[in-house]
């Protein structure tokens, strides 16, 4: 079963994404900020991490850096899903190693298809 970790501090976003990915046969892990995500990643290796940037405690950039520095997570793909939509933000995210950069607001259908495409 494909595994996804959804990291976002907005409950409505988390709930709708969780539902959509479970419908598409994913095992779904949820974290409400970067520090929670890092705890989950100690014991689970998802195929993909869907990551917000602006979160309390540990932000998305720091979380991505940790994932990229971790040997056990080198096959894990990271997709930013964020409201930060300036060209400089997108460039920074991709330069740091994100596999894809998607902006809010978003269509659930589009997110799911982007993720499935990335995993193909």
DSSP file (Angstrom, degrees, kcal/mol; ACC not computed):
  #  RESIDUE AA STRUCTURE BP1 BP2  ACC     N-H-->O    O-->H-N    N-H-->O    O-->H-N    TCO  KAPPA ALPHA  PHI   PSI    X-CA   Y-CA   Z-CA
    1    1 A X              0   0    0      0, 0.0     2,-0.1     0, 0.0    25,-0.1   0.000 360.0 360.0 360.0 137.9    0.0    0.0    0.0
    2    2 A X  E     -a   26   0A   0     23,-0.7    25,-3.4    44,-0.1     2,-0.4  -0.468 360.0-147.2 -71.5 143.1    1.2    3.5   -0.8
    3    3 A X  E     -a   27   0A   0     23,-0.2    44,-1.8    -2,-0.1    45,-1.5  -0.938  16.0-177.6-118.4 136.1    2.0    5.7    2.2
    4    4 A X  E     -ab  28  48A   0     23,-2.6    25,-2.8    -2,-0.4     2,-0.6  -0.992  15.2-153.4-131.4 139.2    1.5    9.4    2.4
    5    5 A X  E     -ab  29  49A   0     43,-2.3    45,-3.0    -2,-0.4     2,-0.6  -0.960  12.4-159.0-109.3 120.9    2.3   11.8    5.2
    6    6 A X  E     -ab  30  50A   0     23,-2.9    25,-2.6    -2,-0.6     2,-0.6  -0.892   8.0-172.3-102.3 120.7    0.2   15.0    5.2
    7    7 A X  E     +ab  31  51A   0     43,-3.2    45,-2.3    -2,-0.6     2,-0.3  -0.921  28.3 125.5-119.2 107.3    1.7   17.9    7.1
    8    8 A X        -     0   0    0     23,-2.0    47,-0.1    -2,-0.6    25,-0.1  -0.974  51.4-142.9-159.8 145.2   -0.5   20.9    7.5
    9    9 A X  S    S+     0   0    0     -2,-0.3     2,-0.7    45,-0.3    23,-0.1   0.373  79.2  91.1 -94.5   5.5   -1.8   23.0   10.4
   10   10 A X    >>  -     0   0    0      1,-0.2     4,-2.2     2,-0.0     3,-0.6  -0.881  63.5-157.1-103.5 109.2   -5.2   23.6    8.9
   11   11 A X  H 3> S+     0   0    0     -2,-0.7     4,-2.8     1,-0.2     5,-0.2   0.825  90.0  55.1 -55.2 -37.9   -7.7   20.9   10.0
   12   12 A X  H 3> S+     0   0    0      2,-0.2     4,-2.1     1,-0.2    -1,-0.2   0.901 110.2  46.0 -64.4 -39.7  -10.1   21.3    7.1
   13   13 A X  H <> S+     0   0    0     -3,-0.6     4,-2.5     2,-0.2     5,-0.3   0.940 113.3  49.5 -66.1 -47.1   -7.3   20.8    4.6
   14   14 A X  H  X S+     0   0    0     -4,-2.2     4,-2.9     1,-0.2     5,-0.2   0.926 111.5  49.1 -58.2 -47.1   -6.0   17.8    6.4
   15   15 A X  H  X S+     0   0    0     -4,-2.8     4,-2.3     1,-0.2    -1,-0.2   0.921 112.9  45.4 -62.7 -44.8   -9.4   16.2    6.6
   16   16 A X  H  X S+     0   0    0     -4,-2.1     4,-2.1    -5,-0.2    -1,-0.2   0.903 116.3  45.6 -69.0 -38.5  -10.3   16.6    3.0
   17   17 A X  H  X S+     0   0    0     -4,-2.5     4,-2.7     2,-0.2     5,-0.3   0.917 111.5  52.5 -68.1 -42.2   -6.8   15.4    1.8
   18   18 A X  H  X S+     0   0    0     -4,-2.9     4,-2.4    -5,-0.3     5,-0.2   0.940 111.2  47.2 -57.7 -47.8   -6.9   12.4    4.2
   19   19 A X  H  X S+     0   0    0     -4,-2.3     4,-2.1    -5,-0.2    -1,-0.2   0.931 112.6  49.0 -58.9 -47.9  -10.3   11.4    2.9
   20   20 A X  H  X S+     0   0    0     -4,-2.1     4,-0.8     1,-0.2    -1,-0.2   0.896 113.7  45.1 -62.2 -42.4   -9.2   11.7   -0.8
   21   21 A X  H  <>S+     0   0    0     -4,-2.7     5,-2.0     2,-0.2     3,-0.3   0.866 110.3  53.2 -74.9 -34.0   -6.0    9.7   -0.4
   22   22 A X  H ><5S+     0   0    0     -4,-2.4     3,-1.7    -5,-0.3    -1,-0.2   0.900 106.3  54.8 -63.6 -38.3   -7.7    7.0    1.7
   23   23 A X  H 3<5S+     0   0    0     -4,-2.1    -1,-0.2     1,-0.3    -2,-0.2   0.782 105.9  53.6 -62.8 -26.1  -10.2    6.7   -1.2
   24   24 A X  T 3<5S-     0   0    0     -4,-0.8    -1,-0.3    -3,-0.3    -2,-0.2   0.043 126.1-101.0 -98.7  25.3   -7.3    6.2   -3.5
   25   25 A X  T < 5S+     0   0    0     -3,-1.7   -23,-0.7     1,-0.2     2,-0.3   0.830  73.1 144.0  63.1  38.0   -5.9    3.3   -1.4
   26   26 A X  E   < -a    2   0A   0     -5,-2.0     2,-0.6    -8,-0.1   -23,-0.2  -0.810  53.1-128.7-100.1 147.1   -3.2    5.2    0.5
   27   27 A X  E     -a    3   0A   0    -25,-3.4   -23,-2.6    -2,-0.3     2,-0.5  -0.876  37.3-149.5 -86.0 126.4   -2.2    4.6    4.1
   28   28 A X  E     -a    4   0A   0     -2,-0.6     2,-0.4   -25,-0.2   -23,-0.2  -0.868  19.5-172.4-111.7 129.1   -2.4    8.2    5.5
   29   29 A X  E     -a    5   0A   0    -25,-2.8   -23,-2.9    -2,-0.5     2,-0.4  -0.901  14.3-152.4-110.3 146.2   -0.3    9.7    8.3
   30   30 A X  E     +a    6   0A   0     -2,-0.4     2,-0.4   -25,-0.2   -23,-0.2  -0.964  16.5 174.8-124.7 135.1   -1.2   13.1    9.7
   31   31 A X  E     -a    7   0A   0    -25,-2.6   -23,-2.0    -2,-0.4     3,-0.1  -0.996  20.9-155.5-134.5 142.6    1.0   15.7   11.3
   32   32 A X  S    S+     0   0    0     -2,-0.4    24,-0.3   -25,-0.2     2,-0.3   0.522  78.8   3.7 -96.1  -6.4   -0.1   19.2   12.3
   33   33 A X  S  > S-     0   0    0     22,-0.1     4,-2.1   -25,-0.1     5,-0.1  -0.963  86.0 -87.7-162.0 177.0    3.4   20.8   12.2
   34   34 A X  H  > S+     0   0    0     24,-1.7     4,-2.5    22,-0.6     5,-0.2   0.851 120.7  54.5 -63.2 -36.6    7.0   19.9   11.3
   35   35 A X  H  > S+     0   0    0     21,-0.3     4,-1.6     1,-0.2    -1,-0.2   0.902 109.7  47.7 -68.1 -37.4    7.9   18.6   14.7
   36   36 A X  H  > S+     0   0    0      2,-0.2     4,-2.2     1,-0.2    -1,-0.2   0.903 111.0  52.7 -64.3 -40.4    5.0   16.1   14.6
   37   37 A X  H  X S+     0   0    0     -4,-2.1     4,-2.5     1,-0.2    -2,-0.2   0.919 107.0  51.4 -60.5 -44.4    6.1   15.1   11.1
   38   38 A X  H  X S+     0   0    0     -4,-2.5     4,-0.7     1,-0.2    -1,-0.2   0.859 108.5  52.1 -64.4 -35.0    9.6   14.5   12.2
   39   39 A X  H >X S+     0   0    0     -4,-1.6     3,-0.9     1,-0.2     4,-0.6   0.936 111.1  46.7 -63.6 -46.3    8.3   12.2   15.1
   40   40 A X  H >X S+     0   0    0     -4,-2.2     4,-1.4     1,-0.2     3,-1.2   0.891 107.2  58.0 -62.6 -39.6    6.2   10.2   12.6
   41   41 A X  H 3< S+     0   0    0     -4,-2.5    -1,-0.2     1,-0.3    -2,-0.2   0.658  91.7  70.4 -69.1 -15.2    9.2    9.9   10.2
   42   42 A X  H << S+     0   0    0     -3,-0.9    -1,-0.3    -4,-0.7    -2,-0.2   0.848 116.8  20.8 -66.9 -32.1   11.3    8.2   12.9
   43   43 A X  H << S+     0   0    0     -3,-1.2     2,-0.4    -4,-0.6    -2,-0.2   0.481 122.8  53.8-116.6  -6.0    9.1    5.1   12.7
   44   44 A X     <  -     0   0    0     -4,-1.4     2,-0.6     2,-0.0    -1,-0.1  -0.986  56.6-157.3-134.7 141.5    7.5    5.3    9.3
   45   45 A X        -     0   0    0     -2,-0.4   -42,-0.1    -3,-0.1    -4,-0.1  -0.864  20.4-164.6-118.7  97.4    8.8    5.8    5.8
   46   46 A X        -     0   0    0     -2,-0.6   -42,-0.2     1,-0.1     3,-0.1  -0.359  25.5-131.5 -76.1 159.8    6.1    7.2    3.5
   47   47 A X  S    S+     0   0    0    -44,-1.8    30,-2.6     1,-0.2     2,-0.3   0.809  92.5  15.6 -73.8 -30.6    6.4    7.2   -0.3
   48   48 A X  E     -bc   4  77A   0    -45,-1.5   -43,-2.3    28,-0.2     2,-0.5  -0.997  61.9-151.8-147.4 145.8    5.5   10.8   -0.3
   49   49 A X  E     -bc   5  78A   0     28,-2.5    30,-3.2    -2,-0.3     2,-0.7  -0.986   8.6-157.6-120.1 123.0    5.2   13.8    2.1
   50   50 A X  E     -bc   6  79A   0    -45,-3.0   -43,-3.2    -2,-0.5     2,-0.5  -0.902  27.4-169.9 -99.7 113.9    2.7   16.5    1.3
   51   51 A X  E     -bc   7  80A   0     28,-3.2    30,-2.7    -2,-0.7   -43,-0.2  -0.914  23.9-152.8-126.6 124.9    4.1   19.5    3.2
   52   52 A X        -     0   0    0    -45,-2.3    30,-0.2    -2,-0.5     3,-0.1  -0.500  12.3-150.6 -79.0 159.1    2.8   22.9    4.1
   53   53 A X  S    S+     0   0    0     28,-0.2     7,-2.5     1,-0.2     2,-1.1   0.869  78.7  61.8 -96.8 -50.7    5.5   25.6    4.6
   54   54 A X  S    S+     0   0    0      5,-0.2     2,-0.3     6,-0.1   -45,-0.3  -0.661  72.0 132.5 -87.5 100.0    4.0   28.1    7.1
   55   55 A X        -     0   0    0     -2,-1.1   -22,-0.1    -3,-0.1   -23,-0.0  -0.953  56.8 -95.8-141.3 158.4    3.4   26.1   10.3
   56   56 A X  S    S+     0   0    0     -2,-0.3     2,-1.1   -24,-0.3   -22,-0.6  -0.240  95.1   4.2 -68.7 166.1    4.1   26.5   14.0
   57   57 A X  S    S+     0   0    0    -24,-0.1     2,-0.6   -23,-0.1    -1,-0.1  -0.431 134.7  21.6  63.6 -94.0    7.3   25.1   15.6
   58   58 A X  S    S-     0   0    0     -2,-1.1   -24,-1.7    -4,-0.0   -23,-0.2  -0.924  83.3-145.7-109.0 121.2    9.2   23.5   12.7
   59   59 A X     >  -     0   0    0     -2,-0.6     4,-2.2   -26,-0.1    -5,-0.2  -0.195  28.7 -97.7 -81.9 177.3    8.3   25.0    9.3
   60   60 A X  H  > S+     0   0    0     -7,-2.5     4,-2.7     1,-0.2     5,-0.2   0.846 120.3  55.8 -63.8 -36.5    8.1   23.2    6.0
   61   61 A X  H  > S+     0   0    0     -8,-0.3     4,-2.2     2,-0.2    -1,-0.2   0.934 110.6  44.7 -62.8 -45.2   11.6   24.3    4.9
   62   62 A X  H  > S+     0   0    0      2,-0.2     4,-2.1     1,-0.2    -2,-0.2   0.892 113.1  51.5 -65.4 -39.4   13.2   22.8    8.0
   63   63 A X  H  X S+     0   0    0     -4,-2.2     4,-2.3     2,-0.2    -2,-0.2   0.925 109.6  49.5 -63.0 -45.1   11.2   19.6    7.7
   64   64 A X  H  X S+     0   0    0     -4,-2.7     4,-2.8     1,-0.2     5,-0.2   0.913 108.7  53.1 -60.0 -43.5   12.3   19.2    4.1
   65   65 A X  H  X S+     0   0    0     -4,-2.2     4,-1.8     1,-0.2    -1,-0.2   0.915 108.9  49.4 -59.6 -43.4   15.9   19.7    5.1
   66   66 A X  H  X S+     0   0    0     -4,-2.1     4,-0.7     2,-0.2    -1,-0.2   0.919 111.5  49.1 -61.5 -43.7   15.6   17.0    7.7
   67   67 A X  H >< S+     0   0    0     -4,-2.3     3,-1.0     1,-0.2     6,-0.2   0.930 111.9  48.2 -62.2 -45.0   14.1   14.6    5.2
   68   68 A X  H 3< S+     0   0    0     -4,-2.8    -1,-0.2     1,-0.2    -2,-0.2   0.801 111.4  51.0 -67.2 -28.3   16.8   15.3    2.6
   69   69 A X  H 3< S+     0   0    0     -4,-1.8     2,-0.6    -5,-0.2    -1,-0.2   0.567  92.2  93.1 -83.2  -8.7   19.5   14.8    5.2
   70   70 A X    X<  -     0   0    0     -3,-1.0     3,-1.1    -4,-0.7     4,-0.1  -0.772  61.6-157.3 -96.8 119.8   18.1   11.5    6.3
   71   71 A X  G >  S+     0   0    0     -2,-0.6     3,-1.6     1,-0.2     4,-0.2   0.892  93.5  56.2 -56.1 -43.6   19.5    8.3    4.7
   72   72 A X  G 3  S+     0   0    0      1,-0.3     3,-0.3     2,-0.1    -1,-0.2   0.689 109.2  47.4 -67.9 -16.8   16.4    6.3    5.4
   73   73 A X  G X  S+     0   0    0     -3,-1.1     3,-1.6    -6,-0.2    -1,-0.3   0.231  73.7 111.9-106.7  13.6   14.1    8.8    3.7
   74   74 A X  T <  S+     0   0    0     -3,-1.6    -1,-0.2     1,-0.3    -2,-0.1   0.761  80.1  48.8 -64.8 -22.3   16.1    9.2    0.5
   75   75 A X  T 3  S+     0   0    0     -3,-0.3     2,-0.3    -4,-0.2    -1,-0.3   0.567  88.4 106.4 -88.9  -8.4   13.4    7.5   -1.7
   76   76 A X    <   -     0   0    0     -3,-1.6     2,-0.3    -9,-0.1   -28,-0.2  -0.548  64.4-141.9 -75.4 128.9   10.6    9.6   -0.1
   77   77 A X  E     -c   48   0A   0    -30,-2.6   -28,-2.5    -2,-0.3     2,-0.5  -0.657  10.9-150.5 -88.6 147.1    9.3   12.3   -2.4
   78   78 A X  E     -c   49   0A   0     -2,-0.3    21,-2.9    19,-0.3    22,-1.1  -0.975  11.6-174.1-123.8 128.7    8.3   15.7   -1.0
   79   79 A X  E     -cd  50 100A   0    -30,-3.2   -28,-3.2    -2,-0.5     2,-0.3  -0.979  17.5-141.8-121.6 121.3    5.6   17.9   -2.4
   80   80 A X  E     -cd  51 101A   0     20,-2.3    22,-3.4    -2,-0.5     2,-0.4  -0.655  15.7-174.9 -78.2 135.5    5.1   21.4   -1.0
   81   81 A X  E     + d   0 102A   0    -30,-2.7     2,-0.3    -2,-0.3    22,-0.2  -0.919  31.2 139.6-129.7 104.4    1.4   22.4   -0.7
   82   82 A X  E     - d   0 103A   0     20,-2.2    22,-2.5    -2,-0.4   -30,-0.1  -0.922  64.6-124.8-148.4 161.0    1.4   26.0    0.4
   83   83 A X  S    S+     0   0    0     -2,-0.3     2,-1.1    20,-0.2    20,-0.1   0.555  82.7 104.7 -83.8 -10.2   -0.1   29.5    0.1
   84   84 A X        +     0   0    0      1,-0.2    -2,-0.1     5,-0.1    -1,-0.0  -0.604  41.4 159.5 -75.2 102.2    3.3   30.9   -0.6
   85   85 A X        +     0   0    0     -2,-1.1    -1,-0.2     4,-0.1     2,-0.1   0.265  21.0 121.2-116.3  12.3    3.0   31.4   -4.4
   86   86 A X  S  > S-     0   0    0      1,-0.1     4,-2.4     4,-0.0     3,-0.4  -0.452  72.0-117.7 -73.5 151.0    5.6   34.0   -5.3
   87   87 A X  H  > S+     0   0    0      1,-0.2     4,-2.7     2,-0.2     5,-0.2   0.877 116.6  54.6 -55.1 -38.6    8.2   32.9   -7.9
   88   88 A X  H  > S+     0   0    0      2,-0.2     4,-2.2     1,-0.2    -1,-0.2   0.867 107.8  49.5 -66.3 -35.1   10.9   33.3   -5.3
   89   89 A X  H  > S+     0   0    0     -3,-0.4     4,-2.6     2,-0.2    -2,-0.2   0.933 112.4  47.0 -65.7 -46.0    9.1   31.0   -2.9
   90   90 A X  H  X S+     0   0    0     -4,-2.4     4,-2.4     1,-0.2     5,-0.2   0.926 112.7  49.7 -62.4 -45.4    8.6   28.3   -5.5
   91   91 A X  H  X S+     0   0    0     -4,-2.7     4,-2.5    -5,-0.2    -1,-0.2   0.913 111.1  49.5 -59.8 -44.6   12.2   28.6   -6.6
   92   92 A X  H  X S+     0   0    0     -4,-2.2     4,-2.1     2,-0.2    -2,-0.2   0.929 110.7  50.1 -61.0 -46.4   13.4   28.3   -3.0
   93   93 A X  H  <>S+     0   0    0     -4,-2.6     5,-2.1     1,-0.2     4,-0.4   0.908 114.4  43.1 -59.8 -44.4   11.2   25.2   -2.4
   94   94 A X  H ><5S+     0   0    0     -4,-2.4     3,-0.9     1,-0.2    -1,-0.2   0.869 111.7  54.4 -71.3 -36.3   12.5   23.4   -5.5
   95   95 A X  H 3<5S+     0   0    0     -4,-2.5    -1,-0.2     1,-0.2    -2,-0.2   0.860 103.4  56.8 -64.3 -35.3   16.1   24.4   -4.8
   96   96 A X  T 3<5S-     0   0    0     -4,-2.1    -1,-0.2    -5,-0.2    -2,-0.2   0.620 131.3 -92.4 -73.1 -11.9   15.8   22.9   -1.4
   97   97 A X  T < 5 +     0   0    0     -3,-0.9   -19,-0.3    -4,-0.4    -3,-0.2   0.549  68.7 154.7 117.0   8.3   14.9   19.6   -3.0
   98   98 A X      < -     0   0    0     -5,-2.1    -1,-0.3     1,-0.1   -19,-0.2  -0.427  37.8-145.4 -65.1 143.5   11.1   19.5   -3.2
   99   99 A X  S    S+     0   0    0    -21,-2.9     2,-0.3     1,-0.2   -20,-0.2   0.737  80.8   5.6 -81.1 -23.7    9.9   17.2   -6.0
  100  100 A X  E     -d   79   0A   0    -22,-1.1   -20,-2.3    -7,-0.1     2,-0.4  -0.985  61.4-147.7-156.1 155.4    6.9   19.4   -6.7
  101  101 A X  E     +d   80   0A   0     -2,-0.3     2,-0.3   -22,-0.2   -20,-0.2  -0.940  20.2 177.9-133.3 109.6    5.5   22.7   -5.6
  102  102 A X  E     -d   81   0A   0    -22,-3.4   -20,-2.2    -2,-0.4     2,-0.3  -0.873  16.5-140.8-113.5 145.4    1.7   23.1   -5.5
  103  103 A X  E     -d   82   0A   0     -2,-0.3   -20,-0.2   -22,-0.2     2,-0.2  -0.800  23.2 -89.8-112.4 150.1   -0.1   26.2   -4.3
  104  104 A X  S    S+     0   0    0    -22,-2.5     2,-0.2    -2,-0.3   -22,-0.0  -0.638  97.7  56.5 -87.4 152.0   -3.3   26.8   -2.3
  105  105 A X  S    S+     0   0    0     -2,-0.2     2,-0.3     1,-0.1    -2,-0.1   0.665  85.0 166.9 -67.8 159.8   -6.2   27.1   -3.0
  106  106 A X        -     0   0    0     -2,-0.2     2,-0.5    -4,-0.1    -2,-0.1  -0.891  41.1-112.3-140.7 165.3   -6.2   23.8   -4.8
  107  107 A X     >  -     0   0    0     -2,-0.3     4,-2.4     1,-0.1     5,-0.2  -0.904  20.9-143.4-100.8 129.3   -8.4   21.2   -6.3
  108  108 A X  H  > S+     0   0    0     -2,-0.5     4,-2.8     1,-0.2     5,-0.2   0.911 102.6  54.4 -56.0 -43.9   -8.4   17.9   -4.4
  109  109 A X  H  > S+     0   0    0      1,-0.2     4,-2.4     2,-0.2    -1,-0.2   0.907 108.8  47.9 -57.3 -44.0   -8.7   16.0   -7.7
  110  110 A X  H  > S+     0   0    0      2,-0.2     4,-2.7     1,-0.2    -1,-0.2   0.902 110.8  50.9 -66.4 -41.2   -5.6   17.8   -9.1
  111  111 A X  H  X S+     0   0    0     -4,-2.4     4,-2.5     2,-0.2     5,-0.2   0.951 111.5  47.7 -60.8 -49.0   -3.6   17.1   -5.9
  112  112 A X  H  X S+     0   0    0     -4,-2.8     4,-2.7     1,-0.2     5,-0.2   0.925 113.7  46.9 -59.9 -44.7   -4.4   13.4   -6.0
  113  113 A X  H  X S+     0   0    0     -4,-2.4     4,-2.3    -5,-0.2    -1,-0.2   0.892 111.4  51.4 -67.6 -37.0   -3.6   13.2   -9.7
  114  114 A X  H  X S+     0   0    0     -4,-2.7     4,-2.2     2,-0.2    -1,-0.2   0.917 112.7  46.6 -61.8 -42.4   -0.3   15.1   -9.3
  115  115 A X  H  X S+     0   0    0     -4,-2.5     4,-1.7     2,-0.2    -2,-0.2   0.930 112.6  48.2 -67.4 -45.8    0.7   12.8   -6.5
  116  116 A X  H  X S+     0   0    0     -4,-2.7     4,-0.9     1,-0.2    -1,-0.2   0.894 112.3  50.4 -61.1 -39.5   -0.2    9.6   -8.4
  117  117 A X  H >< S+     0   0    0     -4,-2.3     3,-0.6     1,-0.2    -1,-0.2   0.903 108.6  51.7 -64.2 -42.1    1.7   10.9  -11.4
  118  118 A X  H 3< S+     0   0    0     -4,-2.2    -1,-0.2     1,-0.2    -2,-0.2   0.821 112.0  47.0 -64.4 -31.4    4.8   11.7   -9.3
  119  119 A X  H 3<        0   0    0     -4,-1.7    -1,-0.2     1,-0.2    -2,-0.2   0.619 360.0 360.0 -86.9 -13.1    4.7    8.1   -7.9
  120  120 A X    <<        0   0    0     -4,-0.9    -1,-0.2    -3,-0.6    -2,-0.1   0.504 360.0 360.0 -67.2 360.0    4.3    6.4  -11.3
